[in-house]
Amino acid sequence: MEGKRCAGFLAALICLGSLMPLVAQDQPAAGNKLDFYFWERVRQESWDNTSSLDESAADSSAYLRLRTSLGAKWHPGGAWEVHLRLTNENRLYLAPKLDPRLKTDFNVHEVFFDQLSVKWTSQRRPGLALTLGRFDMMLGEGFLVMDGGPLDGSRSAYFNGLRLDYALKNKNSLTFFFVRQPRSDTLLPVVNDKGQAMVEQEEQGIGIHFSAKAQRTGLEAYLFRKDSFAFGSLPGGALQVAGGRLVHPFTAKLSLTAEAAVQLGTWGEESRRGLGGYFHLDRKPGRRFPCPAQLTLGGIFLSGDDPATPRHEGWDAAFSRWPKWSDSLIYLLAKETRVADWSNFISLYGQLLFEPADRIRLSLAWHRLAAAEKTAPTALLSGSGKARGDLFIVKALYDVSKQLAGRLIWEYFRPGNFYRSGAAAYHWIQFEMFFRF
């Protein structure tokens, strides 16, 4: 494993070193600009039975999440940009009265570097840019690359590493990235360190992403590798991923988006192979409320492991363990494997989007959920069926002004025979206000 880790660092250093002559040749234009910004998110979440599907279990929860971010962007010259953001998220527990981990009703949590990066943009070769440090990164819809630290929830989503972007002709572009994600934030100083876990075991990734435009169709292709390093009872593993995405407008009102990928690699002594993908067909009728502004029909397939075979076929969410399809299901998935571990998952869904006013959007969605494979029976899982159940999502988003926005989400899940007999339904509610300045 140490050899794989060194190989990843070496590839990243070679890429960085090859760019140094270009950086040296560039003469930055004059200019010095410093911009500050402030974000405050107040989020209230309440739920019951979400992680146990058991009415008698003491797993109800209600709490406030208060996330504060202060950031700055400095442009010292035409070629350079420095980005800094400090973030803190505290929680006020209402029920139960104590933080399950810190044993207090109000946790004064860490102040950490959410962003700390330097970006260089070539003045001689337009479209060429290199970002080094800690930064956010989302490729496509975040199907495989979105969140580098899933264990701290939505407190942060950063990656540590480097990213090279090159805009080619005809709206084509090429992105190379190398990232390293330690188990906790050990790479930069932390104020009031609470030992916040970021990921179960150290991970490292290196990859390339190509984006093109063929007439009206948008095309993407990518190839990357993720290495997980052994920790405790968790073995090391290597995962190679190859896939692509397309967005095709059939008409001005009807479009198709689809993405699929194949995964090959190892997990300890076990070989692995996974398949995953999704699609959604979107139609925008162009009519006013009360008619829907958009109608969506979609599907998701993420392979599961067949216990009858010698290899592991379960889909690996790579760097995309975030609430892409549901804010509540990530807690239930944690009881199967890991939090937000999208795997062994199938959905056929429909969604209606309404715009009753200029700054208000209302979304209604229904997911018919299933598992790709049966699993061994546990306290939560039946081991006998594949029907996960039905998920209903109501989401209201509203922009009060440029500085103030909010949303309300209600999710209701009715379990099927994939879960144990007598599994109870749950309700999950989130209310959020977001202030930016």
SULLIN-V428456 format. One record per residue. N is the residue number from 1. RES is the residue in one letter. PHI is phi in whole degrees, -180 to 180 (NA if undefined). Layout:
# SULLIN-V428456
N|RES|PHI ; N|RES|PHI
This chain:
# SULLIN-V428456
1|M|NA ; 2|E|-62 ; 3|G|-64 ; 4|K|-65 ; 5|R|-64 ; 6|C|-65 ; 7|A|-64 ; 8|G|-64 ; 9|F|-62 ; 10|L|-63 ; 11|A|-62 ; 12|A|-67 ; 13|L|-68 ; 14|I|-62 ; 15|C|-60 ; 16|L|-65 ; 17|G|-65 ; 18|S|-66 ; 19|L|-91 ; 20|M|-59 ; 21|P|-60 ; 22|L|-66 ; 23|V|-63 ; 24|A|-65 ; 25|Q|-74 ; 26|D|-70 ; 27|Q|-110 ; 28|P|-60 ; 29|A|-73 ; 30|A|-67 ; 31|G|145 ; 32|N|-149 ; 33|K|-135 ; 34|L|-127 ; 35|D|-118 ; 36|F|-111 ; 37|Y|-148 ; 38|F|-137 ; 39|W|-125 ; 40|E|-136 ; 41|R|-119 ; 42|V|-113 ; 43|R|-127 ; 44|Q|-116 ; 45|E|-126 ; 46|S|-138 ; 47|W|-160 ; 48|D|-146 ; 49|N|67 ; 50|T|-63 ; 51|S|-99 ; 52|S|-122 ; 53|L|55 ; 54|D|-134 ; 55|E|-64 ; 56|S|-87 ; 57|A|-77 ; 58|A|-91 ; 59|D|-123 ; 60|S|-71 ; 61|S|-153 ; 62|A|-148 ; 63|Y|-158 ; 64|L|-104 ; 65|R|-114 ; 66|L|-115 ; 67|R|-108 ; 68|T|-120 ; 69|S|-133 ; 70|L|-125 ; 71|G|-134 ; 72|A|-149 ; 73|K|-122 ; 74|W|-115 ; 75|H|-112 ; 76|P|-73 ; 77|G|-166 ; 78|G|-64 ; 79|A|-98 ; 80|W|-121 ; 81|E|-149 ; 82|V|-115 ; 83|H|-122 ; 84|L|-130 ; 85|R|-144 ; 86|L|-104 ; 87|T|-135 ; 88|N|-142 ; 89|E|-129 ; 90|N|-106 ; 91|R|-126 ; 92|L|-112 ; 93|Y|-88 ; 94|L|-105 ; 95|A|-156 ; 96|P|-66 ; 97|K|-77 ; 98|L|-123 ; 99|D|-61 ; 100|P|-56 ; 101|R|-97 ; 102|L|-92 ; 103|K|59 ; 104|T|-145 ; 105|D|-78 ; 106|F|-135 ; 107|N|-99 ; 108|V|-83 ; 109|H|-95 ; 110|E|-71 ; 111|V|-107 ; 112|F|-136 ; 113|F|-81 ; 114|D|-79 ; 115|Q|-143 ; 116|L|-160 ; 117|S|-142 ; 118|V|-118 ; 119|K|-118 ; 120|W|-113 ; 121|T|-117 ; 122|S|-65 ; 123|Q|-89 ; 124|R|-92 ; 125|R|-120 ; 126|P|-55 ; 127|G|97 ; 128|L|-98 ; 129|A|-145 ; 130|L|-127 ; 131|T|-116 ; 132|L|-131 ; 133|G|130 ; 134|R|-115 ; 135|F|-153 ; 136|D|-86 ; 137|M|-153 ; 138|M|-134 ; 139|L|-106 ; 140|G|64 ; 141|E|-95 ; 142|G|77 ; 143|F|-67 ; 144|L|-129 ; 145|V|-133 ; 146|M|-155 ; 147|D|-130 ; 148|G|-87 ; 149|G|-140 ; 150|P|-70 ; 151|L|-78 ; 152|D|-100 ; 153|G|65 ; 154|S|-89 ; 155|R|-61 ; 156|S|-155 ; 157|A|-146 ; 158|Y|-72 ; 159|F|-121 ; 160|N|-107 ; 161|G|159 ; 162|L|-138 ; 163|R|-140 ; 164|L|-116 ; 165|D|-119 ; 166|Y|-137 ; 167|A|-82 ; 168|L|-95 ; 169|K|-74 ; 170|N|58 ; 171|K|64 ; 172|N|-90 ; 173|S|-151 ; 174|L|-133 ; 175|T|-128 ; 176|F|-115 ; 177|F|-143 ; 178|F|-136 ; 179|V|-134 ; 180|R|-136 ; 181|Q|-121 ; 182|P|-73 ; 183|R|-64 ; 184|S|-139 ; 185|D|-79 ; 186|T|-106 ; 187|L|-88 ; 188|L|-133 ; 189|P|-62 ; 190|V|-129 ; 191|V|-89 ; 192|N|60 ; 193|D|-58 ; 194|K|-110 ; 195|G|67 ; 196|Q|-59 ; 197|A|-73 ; 198|M|-109 ; 199|V|-156 ; 200|E|-64 ; 201|Q|-147 ; 202|E|-58 ; 203|E|-128 ; 204|Q|-144 ; 205|G|-140 ; 206|I|-144 ; 207|G|-166 ; 208|I|-138 ; 209|H|-134 ; 210|F|-117 ; 211|S|-127 ; 212|A|-142 ; 213|K|-127 ; 214|A|-109 ; 215|Q|55 ; 216|R|-94 ; 217|T|-89 ; 218|G|-91 ; 219|L|-125 ; 220|E|-136 ; 221|A|-141 ; 222|Y|-148 ; 223|L|-147 ; 224|F|-151 ; 225|R|-128 ; 226|K|-121 ; 227|D|-110 ; 228|S|-111 ; 229|F|-101 ; 230|A|-57 ; 231|F|-150 ; 232|G|58 ; 233|S|-84 ; 234|L|-86 ; 235|P|-78 ; 236|G|-80 ; 237|G|-162 ; 238|A|-129 ; 239|L|-130 ; 240|Q|-102 ; 241|V|-127 ; 242|A|-132 ; 243|G|-166 ; 244|G|-160 ; 245|R|-141 ; 246|L|-137 ; 247|V|-130 ; 248|H|-125 ; 249|P|-86 ; 250|F|-71 ; 251|T|-139 ; 252|A|-66 ; 253|K|-112 ; 254|L|-130 ; 255|S|-142 ; 256|L|-122 ; 257|T|-122 ; 258|A|-146 ; 259|E|-145 ; 260|A|-149 ; 261|A|-151 ; 262|V|-120 ; 263|Q|-125 ; 264|L|-133 ; 265|G|163 ; 266|T|-135 ; 267|W|-139 ; 268|G|66 ; 269|E|-89 ; 270|E|-97 ; 271|S|-81 ; 272|R|-142 ; 273|R|-153 ; 274|G|-134 ; 275|L|-130 ; 276|G|-155 ; 277|G|180 ; 278|Y|-156 ; 279|F|-148 ; 280|H|-150 ; 281|L|-103 ; 282|D|-117 ; 283|R|-125 ; 284|K|-114 ; 285|P|-63 ; 286|G|77 ; 287|R|-111 ; 288|R|-82 ; 289|F|-55 ; 290|P|-89 ; 291|C|-72 ; 292|P|-68 ; 293|A|-77 ; 294|Q|-153 ; 295|L|-119 ; 296|T|-129 ; 297|L|-124 ; 298|G|-142 ; 299|G|-150 ; 300|I|-136 ; 301|F|-137 ; 302|L|-130 ; 303|S|-62 ; 304|G|-115 ; 305|D|-87 ; 306|D|-91 ; 307|P|-65 ; 308|A|-81 ; 309|T|-105 ; 310|P|-77 ; 311|R|-107 ; 312|H|-103 ; 313|E|-106 ; 314|G|-68 ; 315|W|-66 ; 316|D|-106 ; 317|A|-71 ; 318|A|53 ; 319|F|-103 ; 320|S|-134 ; 321|R|-87 ; 322|W|-147 ; 323|P|-75 ; 324|K|-66 ; 325|W|-110 ; 326|S|-162 ; 327|D|-81 ; 328|S|-93 ; 329|L|-63 ; 330|I|-61 ; 331|Y|-76 ; 332|L|-71 ; 333|L|-61 ; 334|A|-61 ; 335|K|-80 ; 336|E|-86 ; 337|T|-137 ; 338|R|-139 ; 339|V|-59 ; 340|A|55 ; 341|D|-91 ; 342|W|-68 ; 343|S|-162 ; 344|N|49 ; 345|F|-139 ; 346|I|-132 ; 347|S|-145 ; 348|L|-116 ; 349|Y|-143 ; 350|G|-130 ; 351|Q|-145 ; 352|L|-118 ; 353|L|-117 ; 354|F|-115 ; 355|E|-127 ; 356|P|-67 ; 357|A|-149 ; 358|D|-57 ; 359|R|-114 ; 360|I|-126 ; 361|R|-129 ; 362|L|-127 ; 363|S|-118 ; 364|L|-124 ; 365|A|-134 ; 366|W|-132 ; 367|H|-112 ; 368|R|-97 ; 369|L|-105 ; 370|A|-149 ; 371|A|-109 ; 372|A|-74 ; 373|E|-138 ; 374|K|-71 ; 375|T|-123 ; 376|A|-67 ; 377|P|-66 ; 378|T|-136 ; 379|A|-64 ; 380|L|-104 ; 381|L|-101 ; 382|S|-78 ; 383|G|78 ; 384|S|-120 ; 385|G|-134 ; 386|K|-119 ; 387|A|-82 ; 388|R|-73 ; 389|G|130 ; 390|D|-121 ; 391|L|-122 ; 392|F|-115 ; 393|I|-129 ; 394|V|-117 ; 395|K|-135 ; 396|A|-116 ; 397|L|-122 ; 398|Y|-144 ; 399|D|-105 ; 400|V|-70 ; 401|S|-159 ; 402|K|-67 ; 403|Q|-96 ; 404|L|-128 ; 405|A|-144 ; 406|G|-157 ; 407|R|-154 ; 408|L|-133 ; 409|I|-126 ; 410|W|-125 ; 411|E|-125 ; 412|Y|-128 ; 413|F|-120 ; 414|R|-116 ; 415|P|-72 ; 416|G|-108 ; 417|N|-78 ; 418|F|-66 ; 419|Y|-99 ; 420|R|-61 ; 421|S|-62 ; 422|G|86 ; 423|A|-60 ; 424|A|-91 ; 425|A|-73 ; 426|Y|-138 ; 427|H|-116 ; 428|W|-139 ; 429|I|-130 ; 430|Q|-136 ; 431|F|-125 ; 432|E|-143 ; 433|M|-122 ; 434|F|-130 ; 435|F|-114 ; 436|R|-134 ; 437|F|-147
